[in-house]
Amino acid sequence: MRGALALLFLAAAPALAQPVPVTCQRDMEESSRLIRGIQQRDKNPGIARGDMVGLCRLLRQNEKDMAIARNLQAPCLTGFEKRETLAMFDSNIVDIREAIARVCK
């Protein structure tokens, strides 16, 4: 059994040693900027009560920005951090899409 685990680890080693793209610093900064924009819009949406068109526009912008931020981070992360971070992004994107489906008929 121990030998099989060692072989499995050795077979996976090249996948664990993936090079990080040189654009990651820029992409992570852009992703953070997009996330801050979403947070800012959520704190102060600037939408009048009952303005469904404005709310739908905000939700669609948040969905777009969240998807872009996710895709920017994906190639820059590895292992557990990648799985956890992308799962959080995916969950947020699902939540936004569900809100769009409920509100934006």
N, CA, C and O of each residue as an XYZ file, in Angstrom:
420
protein
N       0.827     -1.198      0.000
C       0.000      0.000      0.000
C       0.862      1.249      0.000
O       0.591      2.198     -0.736
N       1.911      1.248      0.834
C       2.782      2.409      0.911
C       3.440      2.685     -0.432
O       3.595      3.841     -0.827
N       3.829      1.618     -1.140
C       4.445      1.769     -2.455
C       3.488      2.387     -3.455
O       3.886      3.216     -4.273
N       2.222      1.985     -3.392
C       1.220      2.538     -4.296
C       1.015      4.021     -4.041
O       0.857      4.801     -4.980
N       1.018      4.419     -2.757
C       0.875      5.840     -2.430
C       2.071      6.640     -2.923
O       1.916      7.760     -3.410
N       3.269      6.063     -2.797
C       4.471      6.750     -3.278
C       4.412      6.932     -4.786
O       4.756      7.997     -5.298
N       3.974      5.890     -5.506
C       3.849      6.007     -6.956
C       2.805      7.043     -7.336
O       3.005      7.811     -8.277
N       1.708      7.070     -6.620
C       0.664      8.055     -6.880
C       1.207      9.457     -6.685
O       0.955     10.345     -7.500
N       1.961      9.663     -5.594
C       2.531     10.975     -5.334
C       3.521     11.364     -6.425
O       3.503     12.502     -6.896
N       4.380     10.438     -6.832
C       5.358     10.743     -7.881
C       4.676     11.044     -9.202
O       5.122     11.910     -9.955
N       3.599     10.330     -9.483
C       2.866     10.590    -10.726
C       2.217     11.966    -10.694
O       2.078     12.610    -11.733
N       1.820     12.421     -9.512
C       1.154     13.717     -9.389
C       2.144     14.866     -9.272
O       1.761     16.021     -9.462
N       3.399     14.584     -8.968
C       4.387     15.641     -8.725
C       4.472     16.657     -9.850
O       4.503     17.852     -9.556
N       4.513     16.259    -11.141
C       4.566     17.287    -12.180
C       3.355     18.220    -12.150
O       3.486     19.412    -12.428
N       2.191     17.692    -11.818
C       0.994     18.538    -11.750
C       1.082     19.511    -10.583
O       0.546     20.616    -10.659
N       1.753     19.113     -9.498
C       1.879     19.993     -8.344
C       2.880     21.119     -8.592
O       2.827     22.159     -7.935
N       3.775     20.915     -9.524
C       4.840     21.887     -9.767
C       4.531     22.757    -10.978
O       5.435     23.083    -11.748
N       3.300     23.129    -11.155
C       2.916     23.955    -12.281
C       3.508     25.354    -12.130
O       3.469     25.929    -11.042
N       4.056     25.905    -13.211
C       4.591     27.264    -13.120
C       3.462     28.277    -12.968
O       2.380     28.106    -13.529
N       3.723     29.316    -12.215
C       2.744     30.385    -12.025
C       2.929     31.393    -13.152
O       4.051     31.842    -13.388
N       1.866     31.757    -13.849
C       2.000     32.725    -14.945
C       2.611     34.041    -14.468
O       2.349     34.492    -13.353
N       3.422     34.646    -15.320
C       4.097     35.895    -14.953
C       3.110     37.039    -14.770
O       3.451     38.053    -14.161
N       1.912     36.896    -15.278
C       0.913     37.963    -15.172
C       0.128     37.904    -13.867
O      -0.780     38.708    -13.656
N       0.469     36.963    -12.991
C      -0.356     36.758    -11.798
C      -0.426     37.982    -10.885
O      -1.495     38.278    -10.351
N       0.648     38.679    -10.697
C       0.575     39.840     -9.803
C      -0.427     40.853    -10.356
O      -1.273     41.364     -9.622
N      -0.326     41.131    -11.629
C      -1.256     42.075    -12.266
C      -2.687     41.536    -12.210
O      -3.618     42.278    -11.898
N      -2.862     40.251    -12.509
C      -4.199     39.661    -12.526
C      -4.822     39.630    -11.135
O      -6.018     39.882    -10.985
N      -4.021     39.322    -10.119
C      -4.544     39.311     -8.748
C      -4.937     40.715     -8.304
O      -5.938     40.888     -7.610
N      -4.159     41.713     -8.699
C      -4.505     43.101     -8.366
C      -5.801     43.515     -9.064
O      -6.646     44.181     -8.466
N      -5.954     43.123    -10.325
C      -7.179     43.455    -11.065
C      -8.377     42.734    -10.457
O      -9.459     43.309    -10.341
N      -8.186     41.493    -10.074
C      -9.251     40.736     -9.420
C      -9.669     41.425     -8.125
O     -10.862     41.563     -7.853
N      -8.709     41.850     -7.335
C      -9.011     42.546     -6.076
C      -9.757     43.842     -6.343
O     -10.671     44.193     -5.596
N      -9.381     44.558     -7.395
C     -10.064     45.808     -7.749
C     -11.528     45.532     -8.100
O     -12.422     46.268     -7.681
N     -11.763     44.475     -8.863
C     -13.135     44.115     -9.234
C     -13.960     43.737     -8.002
O     -15.120     44.134     -7.884
N     -13.368     42.977     -7.094
C     -14.074     42.575     -5.877
C     -14.386     43.786     -5.008
O     -15.476     43.879     -4.443
N     -13.437     44.717     -4.896
C     -13.705     45.950     -4.132
C     -14.853     46.726     -4.760
O     -15.667     47.310     -4.044
N     -14.930     46.741     -6.087
C     -16.028     47.417     -6.773
C     -17.372     46.788     -6.438
O     -18.357     47.492     -6.212
N     -17.407     45.469     -6.406
C     -18.639     44.768     -6.030
C     -19.022     45.116     -4.598
O     -20.182     45.414     -4.315
N     -18.049     45.077     -3.698
C     -18.317     45.398     -2.291
C     -18.816     46.824     -2.150
O     -19.739     47.083     -1.378
N     -18.223     47.747     -2.878
C     -18.634     49.147     -2.812
C     -20.066     49.312     -3.322
O     -20.866     50.021     -2.711
N     -20.388     48.658     -4.439
C     -21.761     48.744     -4.978
C     -22.759     48.135     -4.006
O     -23.877     48.632     -3.870
N     -22.364     47.063     -3.329
C     -23.274     46.436     -2.364
C     -23.522     47.340     -1.160
O     -24.633     47.376     -0.630
N     -22.495     48.070     -0.725
C     -22.648     48.983      0.418
C     -23.479     50.205      0.048
O     -24.304     50.666      0.837
N     -23.259     50.721     -1.142
C     -23.936     51.937     -1.585
C     -24.389     51.749     -3.022
O     -23.736     52.226     -3.950
N     -25.510     51.052     -3.211
C     -25.925     50.731     -4.580
C     -26.369     51.937     -5.405
O     -26.340     51.884     -6.635
N     -26.773     53.011     -4.754
C     -27.211     54.190     -5.492
C     -28.451     53.930     -6.330
O     -28.629     54.525     -7.393
N     -29.301     53.046     -5.851
C     -30.525     52.689     -6.576
C     -31.720     53.070     -5.712
O     -31.777     52.754     -4.524
N     -32.656     53.743     -6.327
C     -33.869     54.127     -5.601
C     -34.703     52.886     -5.301
O     -34.712     51.919     -6.062
N     -35.399     52.944     -4.174
C     -36.285     51.830     -3.791
C     -37.283     51.584     -4.920
O     -37.932     52.508     -5.411
N     -37.389     50.323     -5.317
C     -38.330     49.954     -6.375
C     -37.760     50.057     -7.782
O     -38.448     49.706     -8.741
N     -36.525     50.525     -7.937
C     -35.897     50.637     -9.260
C     -35.348     49.276     -9.672
O     -34.167     48.984     -9.484
N     -36.222     48.453    -10.234
C     -35.844     47.099    -10.600
C     -34.860     47.082    -11.764
O     -33.993     46.210    -11.831
N     -34.987     48.026    -12.670
C     -34.049     48.105    -13.797
C     -32.644     48.386    -13.269
O     -31.676     47.758    -13.696
N     -32.542     49.328    -12.344
C     -31.244     49.655    -11.748
C     -30.682     48.491    -10.944
O     -29.485     48.210    -11.005
N     -31.548     47.813    -10.188
C     -31.106     46.670     -9.400
C     -30.608     45.547    -10.309
O     -29.581     44.929    -10.028
N     -31.323     45.287    -11.382
C     -30.910     44.233    -12.307
C     -29.586     44.588    -12.988
O     -28.733     43.725    -13.199
N     -29.430     45.844    -13.323
C     -28.164     46.291    -13.923
C     -27.010     46.062    -12.937
O     -25.945     45.581    -13.326
N     -27.226     46.408    -11.661
C     -26.207     46.214    -10.627
C     -25.886     44.721    -10.461
O     -24.715     44.346    -10.407
N     -26.904     43.880    -10.379
C     -26.679     42.448    -10.218
C     -25.915     41.862    -11.404
O     -25.014     41.041    -11.228
N     -26.276     42.285    -12.597
C     -25.571     41.776    -13.786
C     -24.116     42.246    -13.825
O     -23.230     41.502    -14.244
N     -23.878     43.477    -13.391
C     -22.496     43.971    -13.327
C     -21.712     43.185    -12.281
O     -20.558     42.823    -12.509
N     -22.339     42.922    -11.134
C     -21.674     42.135    -10.092
C     -21.352     40.725    -10.590
O     -20.268     40.202    -10.334
N     -22.300     40.117    -11.303
C     -22.058     38.771    -11.846
C     -20.882     38.795    -12.822
O     -19.996     37.943    -12.758
N     -20.883     39.758    -13.709
C     -19.809     39.877    -14.705
C     -18.465     40.068    -14.012
O     -17.498     39.372    -14.322
N     -18.404     41.007    -13.078
C     -17.146     41.295    -12.395
C     -16.670     40.116    -11.556
O     -15.471     39.848    -11.490
N     -17.600     39.406    -10.913
C     -17.233     38.240    -10.102
C     -16.648     37.148    -10.992
O     -15.653     36.521    -10.629
N     -17.256     36.918    -12.149
C     -16.755     35.885    -13.069
C     -15.372     36.260    -13.608
O     -14.500     35.400    -13.729
N     -15.172     37.522    -13.927
C     -13.863     37.962    -14.410
C     -12.820     37.799    -13.309
O     -11.726     37.292    -13.557
N     -13.156     38.229    -12.089
C     -12.222     38.113    -10.960
C     -11.854     36.649    -10.724
O     -10.689     36.331    -10.484
N     -12.836     35.768    -10.793
C     -12.580     34.336    -10.611
C     -11.600     33.826    -11.665
O     -10.625     33.143    -11.350
N     -11.879     34.172    -12.921
C     -11.040     33.684    -14.014
C      -9.634     34.266    -13.985
O      -8.690     33.630    -14.454
N      -9.487     35.457    -13.445
C      -8.154     36.035    -13.294
C      -7.353     35.295    -12.227
O      -6.148     35.095    -12.380
N      -8.021     34.889    -11.145
C      -7.313     34.227    -10.054
C      -7.027     32.758    -10.324
O      -6.026     32.227     -9.842
N      -7.881     32.098    -11.077
C      -7.785     30.642    -11.254
C      -6.384     30.152    -11.655
O      -5.889     29.208    -11.039
N      -5.729     30.746    -12.650
C      -4.417     30.212    -13.032
C      -3.302     30.561    -12.047
O      -2.195     30.033    -12.152
N      -3.582     31.428    -11.111
C      -2.552     31.903    -10.181
C      -2.552     31.141     -8.860
O      -1.652     31.331     -8.042
N      -3.527     30.300     -8.642
C      -3.657     29.575     -7.379
C      -3.403     28.094     -7.609
O      -3.537     27.591     -8.725
N      -3.036     27.406     -6.539
C      -2.813     25.969     -6.629
C      -3.367     25.284     -5.386
O      -3.624     25.916     -4.362
N      -3.541     23.984     -5.508
C      -3.880     23.139     -4.378
C      -5.129     23.561     -3.622
O      -6.130     23.976     -4.206
N      -5.034     23.438     -2.291
C      -6.153     23.735     -1.404
C      -6.640     25.172     -1.584
O      -7.844     25.421     -1.644
N      -5.709     26.107     -1.669
C      -6.076     27.521     -1.827
C      -6.914     27.716     -3.085
O      -7.899     28.455     -3.070
N      -6.528     27.057     -4.168
C      -7.278     27.184     -5.417
C      -8.679     26.600     -5.261
O      -9.663     27.236     -5.638
N      -8.769     25.405     -4.713
C     -10.077     24.764     -4.555
C     -10.999     25.610     -3.684
O     -12.162     25.817     -4.032
N     -10.497     26.096     -2.567
C     -11.320     26.881     -1.640
C     -11.722     28.218     -2.247
O     -12.884     28.614     -2.157
N     -10.785     28.906     -2.858
C     -11.061     30.229     -3.429
C     -12.057     30.126     -4.578
O     -13.013     30.898     -4.648
N     -11.832     29.173     -5.477
C     -12.744     29.032     -6.610
C     -14.121     28.567     -6.159
O     -15.126     28.954     -6.755
N     -14.185     27.748     -5.121
C     -15.486     27.329     -4.585
C     -16.248     28.537     -4.039
O     -17.461     28.642     -4.221
N     -15.537     29.445     -3.372
C     -16.192     30.656     -2.854
C     -16.682     31.533     -4.002
O     -17.806     32.032     -3.970
N     -15.835     31.720     -5.021
C     -16.270     32.492     -6.187
C     -17.501     31.856     -6.816
O     -18.487     32.540     -7.092
N     -17.444     30.535     -7.044
C     -18.559     29.839     -7.698
C     -19.844     29.970     -6.890
O     -20.921     30.159     -7.456
N     -19.731     29.868     -5.574
C     -20.904     30.020     -4.713
C     -21.493     31.425     -4.831
O     -22.710     31.586     -4.918
N     -20.637     32.429     -4.833
C     -21.111     33.806     -4.976
C     -21.770     34.030     -6.330
O     -22.795     34.705     -6.423
N     -21.184     33.464     -7.373
C     -21.750     33.619     -8.714
C     -23.123     32.956     -8.776
O     -24.048     33.519     -9.361
N     -23.272     31.780     -8.188
C     -24.570     31.101     -8.145
C     -25.585     31.967     -7.404
O     -26.721     32.116     -7.855
N     -25.181     32.538     -6.267
C     -26.091     33.403     -5.496
C     -26.558     34.594     -6.330
O     -27.740     34.938     -6.324
N     -25.632     35.217     -7.042
C     -25.987     36.381     -7.870
C     -26.940     35.951     -8.982
O     -27.934     36.626     -9.252
N     -26.634     34.829     -9.624
C     -27.505     34.343    -10.706
C     -28.897     34.007    -10.206
O     -29.881     34.241    -10.908
N     -28.992     33.461     -9.002
C     -30.306     33.163     -8.420
C     -31.063     34.452     -8.136
O     -32.276     34.517     -8.338
N     -30.362     35.472     -7.671
C     -31.008     36.763     -7.432
C     -31.492     37.371     -8.749
O     -32.586     37.932     -8.810
N     -30.691     37.261     -9.787
C     -31.101     37.771    -11.107
C     -32.347     37.026    -11.585
O     -33.287     37.636    -12.095
N     -32.346     35.711    -11.417
C     -33.504     34.915    -11.868
C     -34.776     35.305    -11.103
O     -35.863     35.327    -11.682
N     -34.646     35.611     -9.807
C     -35.815     35.977     -9.002
C     -36.304     37.391     -9.317
O     -37.509     37.629     -9.402
N     -35.385     38.309     -9.487
C     -35.726     39.730     -9.539
C     -35.883     40.250    -10.974
O     -36.736     41.099    -11.234
N     -35.085     39.757    -11.881
C     -35.012     40.329    -13.219
C     -35.756     39.449    -14.219
O     -35.139     38.712    -14.989
N     -37.042     39.527    -14.202
C     -37.885     38.693    -15.074
C     -37.826     39.163    -16.494
O     -38.472     38.580    -17.365
